[in-house]
Amino acid sequence: MAVLPIIRMGHPTLRRAADPVPDPTAPEVRRLAADMIDTVLAADGVGLAAPQVDRSVRVIVLDIPAERLREEDGEPAEAQGPEVLVNPVLEPLDGPERGAVGWEACLSIPGLVGAVPRWERLRFAGVDLDGREIVGEAHGFHARVLQHEVDHLDGILYPQRMTDLSLLMFADELERQAEAESVEGDI
Ligand code: NI
């Protein structure tokens, strides 16, 4: 188990489609997934895709604390992880339009955040490290993280999904604005 270096926007591995994993039960896949979990925990992230550690294969890990889901969705929720999904596939449940806009950050684009339209609800499918089929439904922030990570497997970073690039910001500027607004709101 090891914390792996995370590559950043501009690296060619982040721009290409990753290869399907022929055998999700292979020991090297288990090793990669364990290292990815170590890496996402060390980086305090909520998700990581294998291309971000320069491995062009279709593996993602999610680790979303329950309090983060509550914060984002404003409703009680159970923690989602750490969870490994091999060869994940997503299917929207609310039509082809990506109608839910929310803030996202990416460990491969440090310091920035952007407002990204995503599907609100989706069905996901994939395989775990024992080769078992996993299927489920996700909504809100869980669905957003799944879409963000699966996009990595297709060589897509969140700014490419944005429809208003004026909402691509430095995270500390957004925080400063939010603080200013909450002060205004208190007066
Ligand atoms: Ni990312």
py3Dmol code that shows the C-alpha trace and the ligand (Angstrom):
import py3Dmol

protein = """\
ATOM      1  CA  MET A   1       0.000   0.000   0.000  1.00  0.00           C
ATOM      2  CA  ALA A   2       1.299   3.371  -0.944  1.00  0.00           C
ATOM      3  CA  VAL A   3       0.337   6.946  -1.563  1.00  0.00           C
ATOM      4  CA  LEU A   4       0.880   7.570  -5.276  1.00  0.00           C
ATOM      5  CA  PRO A   5       1.772  10.869  -6.967  1.00  0.00           C
ATOM      6  CA  ILE A   6      -1.233  12.567  -8.605  1.00  0.00           C
ATOM      7  CA  ILE A   7      -0.670  13.940 -12.107  1.00  0.00           C
ATOM      8  CA  ARG A   8      -2.103  17.304 -13.072  1.00  0.00           C
ATOM      9  CA  MET A   9      -4.101  18.826 -15.917  1.00  0.00           C
ATOM     10  CA  GLY A  10      -1.980  18.879 -19.063  1.00  0.00           C
ATOM     11  CA  HIS A  11      -0.514  15.393 -18.559  1.00  0.00           C
ATOM     12  CA  PRO A  12      -1.369  13.248 -21.610  1.00  0.00           C
ATOM     13  CA  THR A  13      -2.739  10.373 -19.483  1.00  0.00           C
ATOM     14  CA  LEU A  14      -5.533  12.694 -18.293  1.00  0.00           C
ATOM     15  CA  ARG A  15      -6.538  13.411 -21.906  1.00  0.00           C
ATOM     16  CA  ARG A  16      -6.972   9.872 -23.213  1.00  0.00           C
ATOM     17  CA  ALA A  17      -9.704   7.278 -22.717  1.00  0.00           C
ATOM     18  CA  ALA A  18      -8.615   4.595 -20.243  1.00  0.00           C
ATOM     19  CA  ASP A  19      -8.674   0.894 -21.111  1.00  0.00           C
ATOM     20  CA  PRO A  20     -11.255  -1.536 -19.674  1.00  0.00           C
ATOM     21  CA  VAL A  21      -9.887  -3.910 -17.005  1.00  0.00           C
ATOM     22  CA  PRO A  22     -10.051  -7.456 -18.446  1.00  0.00           C
ATOM     23  CA  ASP A  23      -9.833  -9.196 -15.032  1.00  0.00           C
ATOM     24  CA  PRO A  24     -11.035  -7.096 -12.051  1.00  0.00           C
ATOM     25  CA  THR A  25      -9.915  -9.889  -9.663  1.00  0.00           C
ATOM     26  CA  ALA A  26      -6.252  -9.728 -10.768  1.00  0.00           C
ATOM     27  CA  PRO A  27      -3.836  -9.040  -7.885  1.00  0.00           C
ATOM     28  CA  GLU A  28      -2.391  -5.973  -9.619  1.00  0.00           C
ATOM     29  CA  VAL A  29      -5.883  -4.424  -9.792  1.00  0.00           C
ATOM     30  CA  ARG A  30      -6.374  -5.025  -6.043  1.00  0.00           C
ATOM     31  CA  ARG A  31      -2.966  -3.461  -5.382  1.00  0.00           C
ATOM     32  CA  LEU A  32      -3.770  -0.450  -7.552  1.00  0.00           C
ATOM     33  CA  ALA A  33      -7.158   0.033  -5.839  1.00  0.00           C
ATOM     34  CA  ALA A  34      -5.548  -0.177  -2.364  1.00  0.00           C
ATOM     35  CA  ASP A  35      -2.948   2.412  -3.379  1.00  0.00           C
ATOM     36  CA  MET A  36      -5.678   4.640  -4.827  1.00  0.00           C
ATOM     37  CA  ILE A  37      -7.606   4.487  -1.533  1.00  0.00           C
ATOM     38  CA  ASP A  38      -4.429   5.423   0.370  1.00  0.00           C
ATOM     39  CA  THR A  39      -3.892   8.269  -2.085  1.00  0.00           C
ATOM     40  CA  VAL A  40      -7.422   9.704  -1.916  1.00  0.00           C
ATOM     41  CA  LEU A  41      -7.379   9.511   1.901  1.00  0.00           C
ATOM     42  CA  ALA A  42      -3.977  11.228   2.083  1.00  0.00           C
ATOM     43  CA  ALA A  43      -5.187  13.965  -0.277  1.00  0.00           C
ATOM     44  CA  ASP A  44      -8.450  14.378   1.666  1.00  0.00           C
ATOM     45  CA  GLY A  45     -10.403  13.878  -1.565  1.00  0.00           C
ATOM     46  CA  VAL A  46     -13.811  12.298  -2.143  1.00  0.00           C
ATOM     47  CA  GLY A  47     -12.883  10.363  -5.272  1.00  0.00           C
ATOM     48  CA  LEU A  48      -9.996   9.345  -7.497  1.00  0.00           C
ATOM     49  CA  ALA A  49      -9.717   7.765 -10.938  1.00  0.00           C
ATOM     50  CA  ALA A  50      -6.781   5.562 -11.998  1.00  0.00           C
ATOM     51  CA  PRO A  51      -5.649   7.953 -14.773  1.00  0.00           C
ATOM     52  CA  GLN A  52      -4.934  10.539 -12.050  1.00  0.00           C
ATOM     53  CA  VAL A  53      -2.165   8.269 -10.755  1.00  0.00           C
ATOM     54  CA  ASP A  54      -0.986   7.762 -14.341  1.00  0.00           C
ATOM     55  CA  ARG A  55      -2.631   4.365 -14.823  1.00  0.00           C
ATOM     56  CA  SER A  56      -4.835   4.367 -17.898  1.00  0.00           C
ATOM     57  CA  VAL A  57      -7.327   1.738 -16.721  1.00  0.00           C
ATOM     58  CA  ARG A  58     -11.011   1.959 -15.806  1.00  0.00           C
ATOM     59  CA  VAL A  59     -10.871   1.926 -11.993  1.00  0.00           C
ATOM     60  CA  ILE A  60     -12.347   4.550  -9.660  1.00  0.00           C
ATOM     61  CA  VAL A  61     -12.505   4.887  -5.886  1.00  0.00           C
ATOM     62  CA  LEU A  62     -15.015   6.950  -3.924  1.00  0.00           C
ATOM     63  CA  ASP A  63     -14.750   7.999  -0.304  1.00  0.00           C
ATOM     64  CA  ILE A  64     -17.535  10.420   0.585  1.00  0.00           C
ATOM     65  CA  PRO A  65     -18.060  11.068   4.298  1.00  0.00           C
ATOM     66  CA  ALA A  66     -21.708  11.233   5.436  1.00  0.00           C
ATOM     67  CA  GLU A  67     -21.258  14.794   6.722  1.00  0.00           C
ATOM     68  CA  ARG A  68     -20.095  15.905   3.268  1.00  0.00           C
ATOM     69  CA  LEU A  69     -23.227  14.411   1.677  1.00  0.00           C
ATOM     70  CA  ARG A  70     -25.365  16.176   4.282  1.00  0.00           C
ATOM     71  CA  GLU A  71     -23.557  19.443   3.660  1.00  0.00           C
ATOM     72  CA  GLU A  72     -23.941  19.189  -0.131  1.00  0.00           C
ATOM     73  CA  ASP A  73     -27.433  17.744  -0.372  1.00  0.00           C
ATOM     74  CA  GLY A  74     -28.970  19.063   2.846  1.00  0.00           C
ATOM     75  CA  GLU A  75     -30.397  15.702   3.840  1.00  0.00           C
ATOM     76  CA  PRO A  76     -29.345  12.797   6.059  1.00  0.00           C
ATOM     77  CA  ALA A  77     -27.161  10.314   4.213  1.00  0.00           C
ATOM     78  CA  GLU A  78     -24.907   7.353   4.730  1.00  0.00           C
ATOM     79  CA  ALA A  79     -21.185   7.498   3.984  1.00  0.00           C
ATOM     80  CA  GLN A  80     -20.284   6.163   0.540  1.00  0.00           C
ATOM     81  CA  GLY A  81     -17.007   4.460   0.871  1.00  0.00           C
ATOM     82  CA  PRO A  82     -14.223   3.781   0.461  1.00  0.00           C
ATOM     83  CA  GLU A  83     -15.744   2.062  -2.525  1.00  0.00           C
ATOM     84  CA  VAL A  84     -13.974   0.624  -5.574  1.00  0.00           C
ATOM     85  CA  LEU A  85     -15.689   0.358  -8.931  1.00  0.00           C
ATOM     86  CA  VAL A  86     -14.029  -1.358 -11.890  1.00  0.00           C
ATOM     87  CA  ASN A  87     -15.272  -0.732 -15.446  1.00  0.00           C
ATOM     88  CA  PRO A  88     -18.046   1.612 -14.239  1.00  0.00           C
ATOM     89  CA  VAL A  89     -20.939   2.578 -16.495  1.00  0.00           C
ATOM     90  CA  LEU A  90     -23.424   5.387 -15.789  1.00  0.00           C
ATOM     91  CA  GLU A  91     -26.924   5.898 -17.108  1.00  0.00           C
ATOM     92  CA  PRO A  92     -28.881   9.109 -16.442  1.00  0.00           C
ATOM     93  CA  LEU A  93     -32.288   8.755 -14.808  1.00  0.00           C
ATOM     94  CA  ASP A  94     -33.440  12.314 -15.426  1.00  0.00           C
ATOM     95  CA  GLY A  95     -33.103  12.658 -19.182  1.00  0.00           C
ATOM     96  CA  PRO A  96     -30.171  13.614 -21.370  1.00  0.00           C
ATOM     97  CA  GLU A  97     -29.878  17.170 -19.950  1.00  0.00           C
ATOM     98  CA  ARG A  98     -27.308  17.792 -17.232  1.00  0.00           C
ATOM     99  CA  GLY A  99     -29.500  20.101 -15.190  1.00  0.00           C
ATOM    100  CA  ALA A 100     -27.912  20.153 -11.726  1.00  0.00           C
ATOM    101  CA  VAL A 101     -25.178  22.780 -11.362  1.00  0.00           C
ATOM    102  CA  GLY A 102     -22.793  22.497  -8.423  1.00  0.00           C
ATOM    103  CA  TRP A 103     -19.221  23.341  -7.389  1.00  0.00           C
ATOM    104  CA  GLU A 104     -16.476  20.827  -8.101  1.00  0.00           C
ATOM    105  CA  ALA A 105     -12.778  20.596  -7.485  1.00  0.00           C
ATOM    106  CA  CYS A 106     -10.266  18.062  -8.761  1.00  0.00           C
ATOM    107  CA  LEU A 107      -7.033  16.737  -7.236  1.00  0.00           C
ATOM    108  CA  SER A 108      -5.492  17.097 -10.718  1.00  0.00           C
ATOM    109  CA  ILE A 109      -6.449  20.800 -10.882  1.00  0.00           C
ATOM    110  CA  PRO A 110      -5.288  22.025  -7.474  1.00  0.00           C
ATOM    111  CA  GLY A 111      -6.517  25.371  -6.186  1.00  0.00           C
ATOM    112  CA  LEU A 112      -9.438  25.777  -8.612  1.00  0.00           C
ATOM    113  CA  VAL A 113     -13.162  25.154  -8.391  1.00  0.00           C
ATOM    114  CA  GLY A 114     -15.854  25.373 -11.047  1.00  0.00           C
ATOM    115  CA  ALA A 115     -19.637  25.265 -11.361  1.00  0.00           C
ATOM    116  CA  VAL A 116     -20.395  22.123 -13.360  1.00  0.00           C
ATOM    117  CA  PRO A 117     -23.731  20.875 -14.737  1.00  0.00           C
ATOM    118  CA  ARG A 118     -24.353  17.195 -14.004  1.00  0.00           C
ATOM    119  CA  TRP A 119     -27.200  14.713 -14.003  1.00  0.00           C
ATOM    120  CA  GLU A 120     -29.054  14.806 -10.690  1.00  0.00           C
ATOM    121  CA  ARG A 121     -29.898  11.107 -10.650  1.00  0.00           C
ATOM    122  CA  LEU A 122     -28.292   8.141 -12.322  1.00  0.00           C
ATOM    123  CA  ARG A 123     -27.952   4.401 -12.315  1.00  0.00           C
ATOM    124  CA  PHE A 124     -24.426   3.018 -11.988  1.00  0.00           C
ATOM    125  CA  ALA A 125     -23.027  -0.409 -12.724  1.00  0.00           C
ATOM    126  CA  GLY A 126     -19.593  -1.952 -12.452  1.00  0.00           C
ATOM    127  CA  VAL A 127     -17.628  -4.777 -10.897  1.00  0.00           C
ATOM    128  CA  ASP A 128     -15.871  -5.022  -7.519  1.00  0.00           C
ATOM    129  CA  LEU A 129     -12.455  -6.551  -6.799  1.00  0.00           C
ATOM    130  CA  ASP A 130     -14.027  -9.988  -6.293  1.00  0.00           C
ATOM    131  CA  GLY A 131     -15.620  -9.840  -9.727  1.00  0.00           C
ATOM    132  CA  ARG A 132     -19.124  -9.268  -8.330  1.00  0.00           C
ATOM    133  CA  GLU A 133     -21.503  -7.074 -10.292  1.00  0.00           C
ATOM    134  CA  ILE A 134     -22.387  -3.847  -8.512  1.00  0.00           C
ATOM    135  CA  VAL A 135     -25.486  -1.902  -9.514  1.00  0.00           C
ATOM    136  CA  GLY A 136     -27.128   0.994  -7.780  1.00  0.00           C
ATOM    137  CA  GLU A 137     -28.740   4.386  -8.017  1.00  0.00           C
ATOM    138  CA  ALA A 138     -27.206   7.644  -6.914  1.00  0.00           C
ATOM    139  CA  HIS A 139     -28.373  11.222  -6.657  1.00  0.00           C
ATOM    140  CA  GLY A 140     -27.029  14.609  -5.626  1.00  0.00           C
ATOM    141  CA  PHE A 141     -23.381  14.800  -4.573  1.00  0.00           C
ATOM    142  CA  HIS A 142     -22.821  11.019  -4.829  1.00  0.00           C
ATOM    143  CA  ALA A 143     -24.047  11.146  -8.463  1.00  0.00           C
ATOM    144  CA  ARG A 144     -21.851  14.205  -9.099  1.00  0.00           C
ATOM    145  CA  VAL A 145     -18.695  12.471  -7.838  1.00  0.00           C
ATOM    146  CA  LEU A 146     -19.456   9.365  -9.922  1.00  0.00           C
ATOM    147  CA  GLN A 147     -19.829  11.499 -13.064  1.00  0.00           C
ATOM    148  CA  HIS A 148     -16.615  13.401 -12.290  1.00  0.00           C
ATOM    149  CA  GLU A 149     -14.610  10.179 -11.824  1.00  0.00           C
ATOM    150  CA  VAL A 150     -16.064   8.346 -14.839  1.00  0.00           C
ATOM    151  CA  ASP A 151     -15.297  11.439 -16.944  1.00  0.00           C
ATOM    152  CA  HIS A 152     -11.632  10.989 -15.931  1.00  0.00           C
ATOM    153  CA  LEU A 153     -11.802   7.502 -17.504  1.00  0.00           C
ATOM    154  CA  ASP A 154     -12.903   9.134 -20.752  1.00  0.00           C
ATOM    155  CA  GLY A 155     -10.146  11.761 -20.698  1.00  0.00           C
ATOM    156  CA  ILE A 156     -12.537  14.544 -19.629  1.00  0.00           C
ATOM    157  CA  LEU A 157     -11.781  17.068 -16.861  1.00  0.00           C
ATOM    158  CA  TYR A 158     -14.555  19.093 -15.224  1.00  0.00           C
ATOM    159  CA  PRO A 159     -13.771  22.414 -16.984  1.00  0.00           C
ATOM    160  CA  GLN A 160     -14.691  20.656 -20.251  1.00  0.00           C
ATOM    161  CA  ARG A 161     -18.202  20.122 -18.846  1.00  0.00           C
ATOM    162  CA  MET A 162     -18.646  23.739 -17.780  1.00  0.00           C
ATOM    163  CA  THR A 163     -21.086  25.929 -19.686  1.00  0.00           C
ATOM    164  CA  ASP A 164     -20.026  29.205 -18.001  1.00  0.00           C
ATOM    165  CA  LEU A 165     -16.248  29.545 -17.675  1.00  0.00           C
ATOM    166  CA  SER A 166     -16.643  32.783 -15.693  1.00  0.00           C
ATOM    167  CA  LEU A 167     -17.457  30.370 -12.836  1.00  0.00           C
ATOM    168  CA  LEU A 168     -14.003  28.755 -12.985  1.00  0.00           C
ATOM    169  CA  MET A 169     -12.344  30.235  -9.897  1.00  0.00           C
ATOM    170  CA  PHE A 170      -9.588  29.915  -7.377  1.00  0.00           C
ATOM    171  CA  ALA A 171     -11.039  28.120  -4.364  1.00  0.00           C
ATOM    172  CA  ASP A 172      -9.807  30.765  -1.921  1.00  0.00           C
ATOM    173  CA  GLU A 173     -11.529  33.531  -3.942  1.00  0.00           C
ATOM    174  CA  LEU A 174     -14.807  31.622  -3.789  1.00  0.00           C
ATOM    175  CA  GLU A 175     -14.381  31.170  -0.024  1.00  0.00           C
ATOM    176  CA  ARG A 176     -13.642  34.865   0.401  1.00  0.00           C
ATOM    177  CA  GLN A 177     -16.798  35.762  -1.544  1.00  0.00           C
ATOM    178  CA  ALA A 178     -18.909  33.311   0.433  1.00  0.00           C
ATOM    179  CA  GLU A 179     -17.633  34.854   3.668  1.00  0.00           C
ATOM    180  CA  ALA A 180     -18.359  38.375   2.399  1.00  0.00           C
ATOM    181  CA  GLU A 181     -21.862  37.328   1.375  1.00  0.00           C
ATOM    182  CA  SER A 182     -22.586  35.687   4.709  1.00  0.00           C
ATOM    183  CA  VAL A 183     -21.448  38.857   6.517  1.00  0.00           C
ATOM    184  CA  GLU A 184     -23.788  40.901   4.314  1.00  0.00           C
ATOM    185  CA  GLY A 185     -26.578  38.457   5.063  1.00  0.00           C
ATOM    186  CA  ASP A 186     -26.035  38.876   8.808  1.00  0.00           C
ATOM    187  CA  ILE A 187     -26.377  42.676   8.780  1.00  0.00           C
TER     188      ILE A 187
END
"""
ligand_1 = """\
1
NI
Ni -10.876 14.878 -10.618
"""
view = py3Dmol.view(width=600, height=400)
view.addModel(protein, "pdb")
view.setStyle({"model": 0}, {"cartoon": {"style": "trace"}})
view.addModel(ligand_1, "xyz")
view.setStyle({"model": 1}, {"stick": {}})
view.zoomTo()
view.show()
